Amino acid sequence: MTAPAPAPVRVGLAGAGPWARAMHARMLAAGPETELTAVWARRPEAAARAARPHGAAVAGSFAELLAGCEAVAFAVPPAVQADLAVRAAAAGRALLLEKPLGPDLAAARAVADAVAAHGVVSQLVLTKRYHPATRDFLRRAAAADVTGARSCYLHGAFLGGEFATGWRLAHGALLDLGPHLLDLLDAAVGPVTAVRGTGDPRRWIELTCEHENGAVSQASLSGSVRLPAARTRVELYGPGDTLVYDTAGLDHEECWPVLRREFAAAVRAGRPGALDARRGLRLQELLDQALPG
């Protein structure tokens, strides 16, 4: 006899901005692995706008959100996430966390410490990591002898529009885009041991990474350049064939079912995957190193 499917994980959503509406609420409500129970935001009208299309409730407070869910997904600025995630972990709730964990290393460490202290499951929304093409690239990279790498993540969202938000404009591309590239370079080339950053994170910043295996990689980051579409590319060089990862042809809609399924499975098993708060803290340590002096 086939075992019955686990009950959907009841997830509350903290945040009701454009990313919360476009991705988090829609993904969590789509199921069947998760159920969007409620949305909380500092502006109740925004929470209602995010909750209404999915039949979710509007929580009157963050405490009320916690009371009605097993897990919390965060779509709020890093400083808000760092504060609320500690509270949610203390309440025993699993955490679906955005990057970066916090606005700085101390805040990120507080989140990771709370997750460890309370033994809750955590998972990072590193979008590209859940796409089959990314996973295929990382499998091929694991078998390659890499001498050096070049990468970029560039777009113009900070020039205007709904994603030109206060924290992004203040901190720039390093905190917003840097976690993606540093994660990919660390996974594809080998563990990063040191990072140096030059430039202005609010305009253009260049990172040079040293890897445990002796390889060197570079990453160009900007959210303030006019392009027809966002550009994310990683090139691995060595004695063998060049390996290239480019997101230009990827459909990001393929990421969400994988993310949802893996988060729900981790919650039900009580065991996080590799992309957990510890990974988020490691990335934040690298971001802290990369801050131009």
SULZIZI-V382102 format. One record per helix or strand. SS is the DSSP state (A for helix, B for strand). FROM is the first residue (numbers start at 1). LEN is the number of residues. If there is no record, write none. Layout:
<<SS;FROM;LEN> <SS;FROM;LEN>>
//
This chain:
<<B;9;6> <A;18;13> <B;34;7> <A;44;9> <B;57;2> <A;62;6> <B;71;4> <A;78;13> <B;94;4> <A;105;14> <B;122;3> <A;127;4> <A;132;11> <B;148;7> <A;157;3> <A;166;6> <A;173;4> <A;178;11> <B;192;9> <B;204;8> <B;216;7> <B;231;7> <B;243;4> <A;253;17> <A;277;14>>
//
